Amino acid sequence: MGFLLSLRLAWSLGYIIAVPAVVFGFGGAYADKQFGTSPWLLLIGFALAVTLSGLGVYRKVKEILGE
């Protein structure tokens, strides 16, 4: 049972980290292309992604530890 719990946790953390990176990364790259501001919006997008991912991982760890 421990293996399945670990797999579920890894899958969950993967989504928490990957989804914001993809959305804000591609969104920033697209916006840079549209507005000619390369690479600034891409960098801002990744900074937002890192922040959101960090908060998501923090919440997940807090949930797991039961605090």
CHARMM internal coordinates of N, CA and C (Angstrom, degrees):
IC EDIT
DIST 1 N 1 CA 1.4452
DIST 1 CA 1 C 1.5243
ANGL 1 N 1 CA 1 C 111.49
DIST 1 C 2 N 1.3280
ANGL 1 CA 1 C 2 N 118.17
DIHE 1 N 1 CA 1 C 2 N -31.18
DIST 2 N 2 CA 1.4567
ANGL 1 C 2 N 2 CA 122.66
DIHE 1 CA 1 C 2 N 2 CA 179.72
DIST 2 CA 2 C 1.5181
ANGL 2 N 2 CA 2 C 112.09
DIHE 1 C 2 N 2 CA 2 C -62.95
DIST 2 C 3 N 1.3393
ANGL 2 CA 2 C 3 N 116.43
DIHE 2 N 2 CA 2 C 3 N -36.14
DIST 3 N 3 CA 1.4570
ANGL 2 C 3 N 3 CA 120.18
DIHE 2 CA 2 C 3 N 3 CA 179.70
DIST 3 CA 3 C 1.5189
ANGL 3 N 3 CA 3 C 111.23
DIHE 2 C 3 N 3 CA 3 C -63.75
DIST 3 C 4 N 1.3268
ANGL 3 CA 3 C 4 N 116.68
DIHE 3 N 3 CA 3 C 4 N -44.16
DIST 4 N 4 CA 1.4650
ANGL 3 C 4 N 4 CA 120.37
DIHE 3 CA 3 C 4 N 4 CA -179.82
DIST 4 CA 4 C 1.5252
ANGL 4 N 4 CA 4 C 111.43
DIHE 3 C 4 N 4 CA 4 C -65.70
DIST 4 C 5 N 1.3126
ANGL 4 CA 4 C 5 N 117.41
DIHE 4 N 4 CA 4 C 5 N -37.94
DIST 5 N 5 CA 1.4561
ANGL 4 C 5 N 5 CA 121.17
DIHE 4 CA 4 C 5 N 5 CA 176.74
DIST 5 CA 5 C 1.5278
ANGL 5 N 5 CA 5 C 110.49
DIHE 4 C 5 N 5 CA 5 C -63.86
DIST 5 C 6 N 1.3215
ANGL 5 CA 5 C 6 N 116.47
DIHE 5 N 5 CA 5 C 6 N -42.50
DIST 6 N 6 CA 1.4629
ANGL 5 C 6 N 6 CA 121.08
DIHE 5 CA 5 C 6 N 6 CA 178.22
DIST 6 CA 6 C 1.5239
ANGL 6 N 6 CA 6 C 111.18
DIHE 5 C 6 N 6 CA 6 C -64.43
DIST 6 C 7 N 1.3118
ANGL 6 CA 6 C 7 N 116.21
DIHE 6 N 6 CA 6 C 7 N -41.26
DIST 7 N 7 CA 1.4596
ANGL 6 C 7 N 7 CA 120.52
DIHE 6 CA 6 C 7 N 7 CA 178.55
DIST 7 CA 7 C 1.5210
ANGL 7 N 7 CA 7 C 111.05
DIHE 6 C 7 N 7 CA 7 C -64.26
DIST 7 C 8 N 1.3305
ANGL 7 CA 7 C 8 N 116.84
DIHE 7 N 7 CA 7 C 8 N -42.51
DIST 8 N 8 CA 1.4631
ANGL 7 C 8 N 8 CA 120.79
DIHE 7 CA 7 C 8 N 8 CA 178.22
DIST 8 CA 8 C 1.5241
ANGL 8 N 8 CA 8 C 111.08
DIHE 7 C 8 N 8 CA 8 C -63.33
DIST 8 C 9 N 1.3201
ANGL 8 CA 8 C 9 N 117.43
DIHE 8 N 8 CA 8 C 9 N -40.35
DIST 9 N 9 CA 1.4552
ANGL 8 C 9 N 9 CA 121.78
DIHE 8 CA 8 C 9 N 9 CA 178.49
DIST 9 CA 9 C 1.5220
ANGL 9 N 9 CA 9 C 110.86
DIHE 8 C 9 N 9 CA 9 C -64.69
DIST 9 C 10 N 1.3294
ANGL 9 CA 9 C 10 N 116.90
DIHE 9 N 9 CA 9 C 10 N -45.05
DIST 10 N 10 CA 1.4621
ANGL 9 C 10 N 10 CA 120.69
DIHE 9 CA 9 C 10 N 10 CA 179.22
DIST 10 CA 10 C 1.5198
ANGL 10 N 10 CA 10 C 110.98
DIHE 9 C 10 N 10 CA 10 C -62.25
DIST 10 C 11 N 1.3146
ANGL 10 CA 10 C 11 N 116.98
DIHE 10 N 10 CA 10 C 11 N -41.83
DIST 11 N 11 CA 1.4663
ANGL 10 C 11 N 11 CA 121.60
DIHE 10 CA 10 C 11 N 11 CA 178.96
DIST 11 CA 11 C 1.5333
ANGL 11 N 11 CA 11 C 109.97
DIHE 10 C 11 N 11 CA 11 C -62.88
DIST 11 C 12 N 1.3048
ANGL 11 CA 11 C 12 N 116.71
DIHE 11 N 11 CA 11 C 12 N -44.71
DIST 12 N 12 CA 1.4538
ANGL 11 C 12 N 12 CA 122.04
DIHE 11 CA 11 C 12 N 12 CA -179.57
DIST 12 CA 12 C 1.5306
ANGL 12 N 12 CA 12 C 111.14
DIHE 11 C 12 N 12 CA 12 C -63.22
DIST 12 C 13 N 1.3167
ANGL 12 CA 12 C 13 N 116.49
DIHE 12 N 12 CA 12 C 13 N -46.95
DIST 13 N 13 CA 1.4653
ANGL 12 C 13 N 13 CA 120.00
DIHE 12 CA 12 C 13 N 13 CA 179.15
DIST 13 CA 13 C 1.5240
ANGL 13 N 13 CA 13 C 111.27
DIHE 12 C 13 N 13 CA 13 C -65.29
DIST 13 C 14 N 1.3199
ANGL 13 CA 13 C 14 N 116.53
DIHE 13 N 13 CA 13 C 14 N -34.29
DIST 14 N 14 CA 1.4585
ANGL 13 C 14 N 14 CA 119.85
DIHE 13 CA 13 C 14 N 14 CA 176.62
DIST 14 CA 14 C 1.5186
ANGL 14 N 14 CA 14 C 111.59
DIHE 13 C 14 N 14 CA 14 C -60.25
DIST 14 C 15 N 1.3230
ANGL 14 CA 14 C 15 N 116.09
DIHE 14 N 14 CA 14 C 15 N -44.62
DIST 15 N 15 CA 1.4616
ANGL 14 C 15 N 15 CA 120.01
DIHE 14 CA 14 C 15 N 15 CA 177.24
DIST 15 CA 15 C 1.5198
ANGL 15 N 15 CA 15 C 111.84
DIHE 14 C 15 N 15 CA 15 C -65.72
DIST 15 C 16 N 1.3115
ANGL 15 CA 15 C 16 N 116.45
DIHE 15 N 15 CA 15 C 16 N -41.88
DIST 16 N 16 CA 1.4653
ANGL 15 C 16 N 16 CA 120.52
DIHE 15 CA 15 C 16 N 16 CA -179.09
DIST 16 CA 16 C 1.5253
ANGL 16 N 16 CA 16 C 110.76
DIHE 15 C 16 N 16 CA 16 C -60.27
DIST 16 C 17 N 1.3125
ANGL 16 CA 16 C 17 N 117.11
DIHE 16 N 16 CA 16 C 17 N -34.72
DIST 17 N 17 CA 1.4583
ANGL 16 C 17 N 17 CA 121.17
DIHE 16 CA 16 C 17 N 17 CA -178.38
DIST 17 CA 17 C 1.5294
ANGL 17 N 17 CA 17 C 111.89
DIHE 16 C 17 N 17 CA 17 C -87.79
DIST 17 C 18 N 1.3194
ANGL 17 CA 17 C 18 N 117.61
DIHE 17 N 17 CA 17 C 18 N -42.89
DIST 18 N 18 CA 1.4606
ANGL 17 C 18 N 18 CA 121.02
DIHE 17 CA 17 C 18 N 18 CA -172.07
DIST 18 CA 18 C 1.5232
ANGL 18 N 18 CA 18 C 114.36
DIHE 17 C 18 N 18 CA 18 C -75.32
DIST 18 C 19 N 1.3162
ANGL 18 CA 18 C 19 N 117.95
DIHE 18 N 18 CA 18 C 19 N -40.98
DIST 19 N 19 CA 1.4648
ANGL 18 C 19 N 19 CA 119.99
DIHE 18 CA 18 C 19 N 19 CA -174.71
DIST 19 CA 19 C 1.5319
ANGL 19 N 19 CA 19 C 112.02
DIHE 18 C 19 N 19 CA 19 C -61.55
DIST 19 C 20 N 1.3363
ANGL 19 CA 19 C 20 N 119.94
DIHE 19 N 19 CA 19 C 20 N -50.74
DIST 20 N 20 CA 1.4762
ANGL 19 C 20 N 20 CA 117.53
DIHE 19 CA 19 C 20 N 20 CA 177.72
DIST 20 CA 20 C 1.5331
ANGL 20 N 20 CA 20 C 112.72
DIHE 19 C 20 N 20 CA 20 C -62.17
DIST 20 C 21 N 1.3218
ANGL 20 CA 20 C 21 N 117.57
DIHE 20 N 20 CA 20 C 21 N -37.53
DIST 21 N 21 CA 1.4666
ANGL 20 C 21 N 21 CA 119.88
DIHE 20 CA 20 C 21 N 21 CA 179.67
DIST 21 CA 21 C 1.5204
ANGL 21 N 21 CA 21 C 111.02
DIHE 20 C 21 N 21 CA 21 C -61.79
DIST 21 C 22 N 1.3157
ANGL 21 CA 21 C 22 N 116.72
DIHE 21 N 21 CA 21 C 22 N -43.88
DIST 22 N 22 CA 1.4601
ANGL 21 C 22 N 22 CA 120.42
DIHE 21 CA 21 C 22 N 22 CA -179.81
DIST 22 CA 22 C 1.5248
ANGL 22 N 22 CA 22 C 110.84
DIHE 21 C 22 N 22 CA 22 C -68.45
DIST 22 C 23 N 1.3303
ANGL 22 CA 22 C 23 N 116.66
DIHE 22 N 22 CA 22 C 23 N -49.07
DIST 23 N 23 CA 1.4710
ANGL 22 C 23 N 23 CA 120.44
DIHE 22 CA 22 C 23 N 23 CA -176.41
DIST 23 CA 23 C 1.5304
ANGL 23 N 23 CA 23 C 111.16
DIHE 22 C 23 N 23 CA 23 C -63.20
DIST 23 C 24 N 1.3279
ANGL 23 CA 23 C 24 N 116.90
DIHE 23 N 23 CA 23 C 24 N -52.70
DIST 24 N 24 CA 1.4551
ANGL 23 C 24 N 24 CA 119.20
DIHE 23 CA 23 C 24 N 24 CA -177.08
DIST 24 CA 24 C 1.5239
ANGL 24 N 24 CA 24 C 112.48
DIHE 23 C 24 N 24 CA 24 C -75.48
DIST 24 C 25 N 1.3292
ANGL 24 CA 24 C 25 N 117.61
DIHE 24 N 24 CA 24 C 25 N -30.42
DIST 25 N 25 CA 1.4577
ANGL 24 C 25 N 25 CA 120.24
DIHE 24 CA 24 C 25 N 25 CA 176.43
DIST 25 CA 25 C 1.5177
ANGL 25 N 25 CA 25 C 111.97
DIHE 24 C 25 N 25 CA 25 C -66.10
DIST 25 C 26 N 1.3262
ANGL 25 CA 25 C 26 N 116.17
DIHE 25 N 25 CA 25 C 26 N -53.36
DIST 26 N 26 CA 1.4621
ANGL 25 C 26 N 26 CA 119.31
DIHE 25 CA 25 C 26 N 26 CA 178.45
DIST 26 CA 26 C 1.5237
ANGL 26 N 26 CA 26 C 111.60
DIHE 25 C 26 N 26 CA 26 C -67.97
DIST 26 C 27 N 1.3227
ANGL 26 CA 26 C 27 N 116.67
DIHE 26 N 26 CA 26 C 27 N -35.78
DIST 27 N 27 CA 1.4662
ANGL 26 C 27 N 27 CA 119.80
DIHE 26 CA 26 C 27 N 27 CA 176.83
DIST 27 CA 27 C 1.5192
ANGL 27 N 27 CA 27 C 111.82
DIHE 26 C 27 N 27 CA 27 C -62.54
DIST 27 C 28 N 1.3099
ANGL 27 CA 27 C 28 N 116.50
DIHE 27 N 27 CA 27 C 28 N -43.35
DIST 28 N 28 CA 1.4611
ANGL 27 C 28 N 28 CA 120.76
DIHE 27 CA 27 C 28 N 28 CA 177.59
DIST 28 CA 28 C 1.5199
ANGL 28 N 28 CA 28 C 112.34
DIHE 27 C 28 N 28 CA 28 C -65.70
DIST 28 C 29 N 1.3197
ANGL 28 CA 28 C 29 N 116.40
DIHE 28 N 28 CA 28 C 29 N -40.99
DIST 29 N 29 CA 1.4718
ANGL 28 C 29 N 29 CA 120.00
DIHE 28 CA 28 C 29 N 29 CA 178.24
DIST 29 CA 29 C 1.5262
ANGL 29 N 29 CA 29 C 110.63
DIHE 28 C 29 N 29 CA 29 C -64.73
DIST 29 C 30 N 1.3255
ANGL 29 CA 29 C 30 N 116.33
DIHE 29 N 29 CA 29 C 30 N -41.95
DIST 30 N 30 CA 1.4679
ANGL 29 C 30 N 30 CA 120.39
DIHE 29 CA 29 C 30 N 30 CA 178.38
DIST 30 CA 30 C 1.5338
ANGL 30 N 30 CA 30 C 110.53
DIHE 29 C 30 N 30 CA 30 C -63.52
DIST 30 C 31 N 1.3441
ANGL 30 CA 30 C 31 N 116.28
DIHE 30 N 30 CA 30 C 31 N -45.73
DIST 31 N 31 CA 1.4648
ANGL 30 C 31 N 31 CA 120.00
DIHE 30 CA 30 C 31 N 31 CA 179.78
DIST 31 CA 31 C 1.5269
ANGL 31 N 31 CA 31 C 110.87
DIHE 30 C 31 N 31 CA 31 C -63.75
DIST 31 C 32 N 1.3326
ANGL 31 CA 31 C 32 N 117.79
DIHE 31 N 31 CA 31 C 32 N -38.71
DIST 32 N 32 CA 1.4663
ANGL 31 C 32 N 32 CA 120.66
DIHE 31 CA 31 C 32 N 32 CA 176.09
DIST 32 CA 32 C 1.5218
ANGL 32 N 32 CA 32 C 110.97
DIHE 31 C 32 N 32 CA 32 C -59.77
DIST 32 C 33 N 1.3070
ANGL 32 CA 32 C 33 N 116.16
DIHE 32 N 32 CA 32 C 33 N -42.09
DIST 33 N 33 CA 1.4606
ANGL 32 C 33 N 33 CA 120.71
DIHE 32 CA 32 C 33 N 33 CA 179.95
DIST 33 CA 33 C 1.5349
ANGL 33 N 33 CA 33 C 110.62
DIHE 32 C 33 N 33 CA 33 C -64.36
DIST 33 C 34 N 1.3297
ANGL 33 CA 33 C 34 N 116.44
DIHE 33 N 33 CA 33 C 34 N -41.18
DIST 34 N 34 CA 1.4582
ANGL 33 C 34 N 34 CA 121.09
DIHE 33 CA 33 C 34 N 34 CA -178.62
DIST 34 CA 34 C 1.5252
ANGL 34 N 34 CA 34 C 112.58
DIHE 33 C 34 N 34 CA 34 C -69.45
DIST 34 C 35 N 1.3276
ANGL 34 CA 34 C 35 N 116.72
DIHE 34 N 34 CA 34 C 35 N -39.72
DIST 35 N 35 CA 1.4644
ANGL 34 C 35 N 35 CA 120.77
DIHE 34 CA 34 C 35 N 35 CA -173.57
DIST 35 CA 35 C 1.5295
ANGL 35 N 35 CA 35 C 113.68
DIHE 34 C 35 N 35 CA 35 C -103.10
DIST 35 C 36 N 1.3304
ANGL 35 CA 35 C 36 N 117.97
DIHE 35 N 35 CA 35 C 36 N -4.33
DIST 36 N 36 CA 1.4578
ANGL 35 C 36 N 36 CA 121.19
DIHE 35 CA 35 C 36 N 36 CA 179.35
DIST 36 CA 36 C 1.5216
ANGL 36 N 36 CA 36 C 113.39
DIHE 35 C 36 N 36 CA 36 C 66.11
DIST 36 C 37 N 1.3158
ANGL 36 CA 36 C 37 N 117.16
DIHE 36 N 36 CA 36 C 37 N 35.75
DIST 37 N 37 CA 1.4664
ANGL 36 C 37 N 37 CA 121.22
DIHE 36 CA 36 C 37 N 37 CA -176.78
DIST 37 CA 37 C 1.5259
ANGL 37 N 37 CA 37 C 113.11
DIHE 36 C 37 N 37 CA 37 C -108.52
DIST 37 C 38 N 1.3095
ANGL 37 CA 37 C 38 N 116.67
DIHE 37 N 37 CA 37 C 38 N 19.22
DIST 38 N 38 CA 1.4610
ANGL 37 C 38 N 38 CA 121.94
DIHE 37 CA 37 C 38 N 38 CA -174.23
DIST 38 CA 38 C 1.5163
ANGL 38 N 38 CA 38 C 111.50
DIHE 37 C 38 N 38 CA 38 C -53.07
DIST 38 C 39 N 1.2839
ANGL 38 CA 38 C 39 N 119.01
DIHE 38 N 38 CA 38 C 39 N 136.59
DIST 39 N 39 CA 1.4578
ANGL 38 C 39 N 39 CA 135.29
DIHE 38 CA 38 C 39 N 39 CA -1.04
DIST 39 CA 39 C 1.5162
ANGL 39 N 39 CA 39 C 112.86
DIHE 38 C 39 N 39 CA 39 C -101.88
DIST 39 C 40 N 1.3208
ANGL 39 CA 39 C 40 N 118.90
DIHE 39 N 39 CA 39 C 40 N 18.07
DIST 40 N 40 CA 1.4640
ANGL 39 C 40 N 40 CA 121.74
DIHE 39 CA 39 C 40 N 40 CA -168.40
DIST 40 CA 40 C 1.5225
ANGL 40 N 40 CA 40 C 114.28
DIHE 39 C 40 N 40 CA 40 C -64.17
DIST 40 C 41 N 1.2996
ANGL 40 CA 40 C 41 N 118.12
DIHE 40 N 40 CA 40 C 41 N -46.92
DIST 41 N 41 CA 1.4629
ANGL 40 C 41 N 41 CA 118.90
DIHE 40 CA 40 C 41 N 41 CA -178.91
DIST 41 CA 41 C 1.5273
ANGL 41 N 41 CA 41 C 111.92
DIHE 40 C 41 N 41 CA 41 C -69.59
DIST 41 C 42 N 1.3201
ANGL 41 CA 41 C 42 N 116.49
DIHE 41 N 41 CA 41 C 42 N -31.18
DIST 42 N 42 CA 1.4662
ANGL 41 C 42 N 42 CA 120.18
DIHE 41 CA 41 C 42 N 42 CA 174.45
DIST 42 CA 42 C 1.5268
ANGL 42 N 42 CA 42 C 110.09
DIHE 41 C 42 N 42 CA 42 C -63.01
DIST 42 C 43 N 1.3212
ANGL 42 CA 42 C 43 N 116.70
DIHE 42 N 42 CA 42 C 43 N -45.21
DIST 43 N 43 CA 1.4632
ANGL 42 C 43 N 43 CA 120.75
DIHE 42 CA 42 C 43 N 43 CA 179.55
DIST 43 CA 43 C 1.5280
ANGL 43 N 43 CA 43 C 111.54
DIHE 42 C 43 N 43 CA 43 C -65.46
DIST 43 C 44 N 1.3222
ANGL 43 CA 43 C 44 N 116.87
DIHE 43 N 43 CA 43 C 44 N -40.65
DIST 44 N 44 CA 1.4670
ANGL 43 C 44 N 44 CA 120.47
DIHE 43 CA 43 C 44 N 44 CA 176.53
DIST 44 CA 44 C 1.5255
ANGL 44 N 44 CA 44 C 110.06
DIHE 43 C 44 N 44 CA 44 C -63.69
DIST 44 C 45 N 1.3383
ANGL 44 CA 44 C 45 N 116.93
DIHE 44 N 44 CA 44 C 45 N -40.56
DIST 45 N 45 CA 1.4600
ANGL 44 C 45 N 45 CA 121.22
DIHE 44 CA 44 C 45 N 45 CA 177.73
DIST 45 CA 45 C 1.5141
ANGL 45 N 45 CA 45 C 111.97
DIHE 44 C 45 N 45 CA 45 C -61.13
DIST 45 C 46 N 1.3169
ANGL 45 CA 45 C 46 N 116.77
DIHE 45 N 45 CA 45 C 46 N -43.70
DIST 46 N 46 CA 1.4607
ANGL 45 C 46 N 46 CA 119.13
DIHE 45 CA 45 C 46 N 46 CA 178.84
DIST 46 CA 46 C 1.5240
ANGL 46 N 46 CA 46 C 111.80
DIHE 45 C 46 N 46 CA 46 C -69.01
DIST 46 C 47 N 1.3265
ANGL 46 CA 46 C 47 N 117.19
DIHE 46 N 46 CA 46 C 47 N -34.64
DIST 47 N 47 CA 1.4703
ANGL 46 C 47 N 47 CA 119.45
DIHE 46 CA 46 C 47 N 47 CA 176.09
DIST 47 CA 47 C 1.5333
ANGL 47 N 47 CA 47 C 110.23
DIHE 46 C 47 N 47 CA 47 C -63.43
DIST 47 C 48 N 1.3222
ANGL 47 CA 47 C 48 N 116.87
DIHE 47 N 47 CA 47 C 48 N -42.14
DIST 48 N 48 CA 1.4588
ANGL 47 C 48 N 48 CA 120.55
DIHE 47 CA 47 C 48 N 48 CA 175.98
DIST 48 CA 48 C 1.5242
ANGL 48 N 48 CA 48 C 111.10
DIHE 47 C 48 N 48 CA 48 C -63.66
DIST 48 C 49 N 1.3164
ANGL 48 CA 48 C 49 N 116.57
DIHE 48 N 48 CA 48 C 49 N -40.75
DIST 49 N 49 CA 1.4665
ANGL 48 C 49 N 49 CA 120.93
DIHE 48 CA 48 C 49 N 49 CA 179.63
DIST 49 CA 49 C 1.5303
ANGL 49 N 49 CA 49 C 110.81
DIHE 48 C 49 N 49 CA 49 C -62.93
DIST 49 C 50 N 1.3127
ANGL 49 CA 49 C 50 N 116.86
DIHE 49 N 49 CA 49 C 50 N -43.19
DIST 50 N 50 CA 1.4671
ANGL 49 C 50 N 50 CA 120.50
DIHE 49 CA 49 C 50 N 50 CA 179.31
DIST 50 CA 50 C 1.5244
ANGL 50 N 50 CA 50 C 110.16
DIHE 49 C 50 N 50 CA 50 C -63.90
DIST 50 C 51 N 1.3320
ANGL 50 CA 50 C 51 N 116.76
DIHE 50 N 50 CA 50 C 51 N -42.12
DIST 51 N 51 CA 1.4577
ANGL 50 C 51 N 51 CA 120.92
DIHE 50 CA 50 C 51 N 51 CA 179.03
DIST 51 CA 51 C 1.5243
ANGL 51 N 51 CA 51 C 111.36
DIHE 50 C 51 N 51 CA 51 C -62.75
DIST 51 C 52 N 1.3312
ANGL 51 CA 51 C 52 N 116.79
DIHE 51 N 51 CA 51 C 52 N -49.29
DIST 52 N 52 CA 1.4578
ANGL 51 C 52 N 52 CA 120.47
DIHE 51 CA 51 C 52 N 52 CA 179.94
DIST 52 CA 52 C 1.5216
ANGL 52 N 52 CA 52 C 112.01
DIHE 51 C 52 N 52 CA 52 C -64.61
DIST 52 C 53 N 1.3157
ANGL 52 CA 52 C 53 N 117.19
DIHE 52 N 52 CA 52 C 53 N -39.87
DIST 53 N 53 CA 1.4646
ANGL 52 C 53 N 53 CA 120.49
DIHE 52 CA 52 C 53 N 53 CA 178.02
DIST 53 CA 53 C 1.5192
ANGL 53 N 53 CA 53 C 110.88
DIHE 52 C 53 N 53 CA 53 C -64.56
DIST 53 C 54 N 1.3140
ANGL 53 CA 53 C 54 N 116.71
DIHE 53 N 53 CA 53 C 54 N -41.84
DIST 54 N 54 CA 1.4596
ANGL 53 C 54 N 54 CA 120.54
DIHE 53 CA 53 C 54 N 54 CA 178.14
DIST 54 CA 54 C 1.5127
ANGL 54 N 54 CA 54 C 111.96
DIHE 53 C 54 N 54 CA 54 C -61.69
DIST 54 C 55 N 1.3268
ANGL 54 CA 54 C 55 N 116.39
DIHE 54 N 54 CA 54 C 55 N -43.01
DIST 55 N 55 CA 1.4648
ANGL 54 C 55 N 55 CA 119.92
DIHE 54 CA 54 C 55 N 55 CA 177.13
DIST 55 CA 55 C 1.5235
ANGL 55 N 55 CA 55 C 111.36
DIHE 54 C 55 N 55 CA 55 C -65.11
DIST 55 C 56 N 1.3203
ANGL 55 CA 55 C 56 N 116.77
DIHE 55 N 55 CA 55 C 56 N -39.86
DIST 56 N 56 CA 1.4590
ANGL 55 C 56 N 56 CA 120.55
DIHE 55 CA 55 C 56 N 56 CA 179.12
DIST 56 CA 56 C 1.5189
ANGL 56 N 56 CA 56 C 112.36
DIHE 55 C 56 N 56 CA 56 C -64.54
DIST 56 C 57 N 1.3198
ANGL 56 CA 56 C 57 N 116.29
DIHE 56 N 56 CA 56 C 57 N -43.10
DIST 57 N 57 CA 1.4717
ANGL 56 C 57 N 57 CA 120.31
DIHE 56 CA 56 C 57 N 57 CA 178.41
DIST 57 CA 57 C 1.5266
ANGL 57 N 57 CA 57 C 109.95
DIHE 56 C 57 N 57 CA 57 C -66.22
DIST 57 C 58 N 1.3179
ANGL 57 CA 57 C 58 N 116.77
DIHE 57 N 57 CA 57 C 58 N -40.66
DIST 58 N 58 CA 1.4728
ANGL 57 C 58 N 58 CA 120.50
DIHE 57 CA 57 C 58 N 58 CA 177.95
DIST 58 CA 58 C 1.5231
ANGL 58 N 58 CA 58 C 110.78
DIHE 57 C 58 N 58 CA 58 C -59.13
DIST 58 C 59 N 1.3317
ANGL 58 CA 58 C 59 N 116.17
DIHE 58 N 58 CA 58 C 59 N -47.15
DIST 59 N 59 CA 1.4676
ANGL 58 C 59 N 59 CA 119.97
DIHE 58 CA 58 C 59 N 59 CA 179.28
DIST 59 CA 59 C 1.5267
ANGL 59 N 59 CA 59 C 111.73
DIHE 58 C 59 N 59 CA 59 C -62.59
DIST 59 C 60 N 1.3294
ANGL 59 CA 59 C 60 N 116.62
DIHE 59 N 59 CA 59 C 60 N -40.63
DIST 60 N 60 CA 1.4644
ANGL 59 C 60 N 60 CA 120.47
DIHE 59 CA 59 C 60 N 60 CA -179.02
DIST 60 CA 60 C 1.5245
ANGL 60 N 60 CA 60 C 110.34
DIHE 59 C 60 N 60 CA 60 C -65.55
DIST 60 C 61 N 1.3149
ANGL 60 CA 60 C 61 N 117.49
DIHE 60 N 60 CA 60 C 61 N -43.35
DIST 61 N 61 CA 1.4700
ANGL 60 C 61 N 61 CA 121.09
DIHE 60 CA 60 C 61 N 61 CA 178.85
DIST 61 CA 61 C 1.5204
ANGL 61 N 61 CA 61 C 109.87
DIHE 60 C 61 N 61 CA 61 C -64.37
DIST 61 C 62 N 1.3282
ANGL 61 CA 61 C 62 N 116.19
DIHE 61 N 61 CA 61 C 62 N -41.51
DIST 62 N 62 CA 1.4630
ANGL 61 C 62 N 62 CA 120.48
DIHE 61 CA 61 C 62 N 62 CA 178.32
DIST 62 CA 62 C 1.5281
ANGL 62 N 62 CA 62 C 110.48
DIHE 61 C 62 N 62 CA 62 C -62.27
DIST 62 C 63 N 1.3287
ANGL 62 CA 62 C 63 N 117.05
DIHE 62 N 62 CA 62 C 63 N -40.04
DIST 63 N 63 CA 1.4660
ANGL 62 C 63 N 63 CA 121.73
DIHE 62 CA 62 C 63 N 63 CA 177.66
DIST 63 CA 63 C 1.5222
ANGL 63 N 63 CA 63 C 110.89
DIHE 62 C 63 N 63 CA 63 C -64.25
DIST 63 C 64 N 1.3167
ANGL 63 CA 63 C 64 N 116.60
DIHE 63 N 63 CA 63 C 64 N -42.48
DIST 64 N 64 CA 1.4666
ANGL 63 C 64 N 64 CA 121.09
DIHE 63 CA 63 C 64 N 64 CA -178.80
DIST 64 CA 64 C 1.5224
ANGL 64 N 64 CA 64 C 110.86
DIHE 63 C 64 N 64 CA 64 C -65.17
DIST 64 C 65 N 1.3231
ANGL 64 CA 64 C 65 N 116.09
DIHE 64 N 64 CA 64 C 65 N -41.84
DIST 65 N 65 CA 1.4564
ANGL 64 C 65 N 65 CA 119.55
DIHE 64 CA 64 C 65 N 65 CA -178.63
DIST 65 CA 65 C 1.5191
ANGL 65 N 65 CA 65 C 112.30
DIHE 64 C 65 N 65 CA 65 C -77.07
DIST 65 C 66 N 1.3361
ANGL 65 CA 65 C 66 N 116.83
DIHE 65 N 65 CA 65 C 66 N -8.81
DIST 66 N 66 CA 1.4518
ANGL 65 C 66 N 66 CA 120.85
DIHE 65 CA 65 C 66 N 66 CA 174.94
DIST 66 CA 66 C 1.5145
ANGL 66 N 66 CA 66 C 114.99
DIHE 65 C 66 N 66 CA 66 C 75.07
DIST 66 C 67 N 1.2991
ANGL 66 CA 66 C 67 N 116.09
DIHE 66 N 66 CA 66 C 67 N 30.47
DIST 67 N 67 CA 1.4799
ANGL 66 C 67 N 67 CA 119.20
DIHE 66 CA 66 C 67 N 67 CA -179.37
DIST 67 CA 67 C 1.4961
ANGL 67 N 67 CA 67 C 110.85
DIHE 66 C 67 N 67 CA 67 C -97.63
END
COOR INIT
IC SEED 1 N 1 CA 1 C
IC BUILD
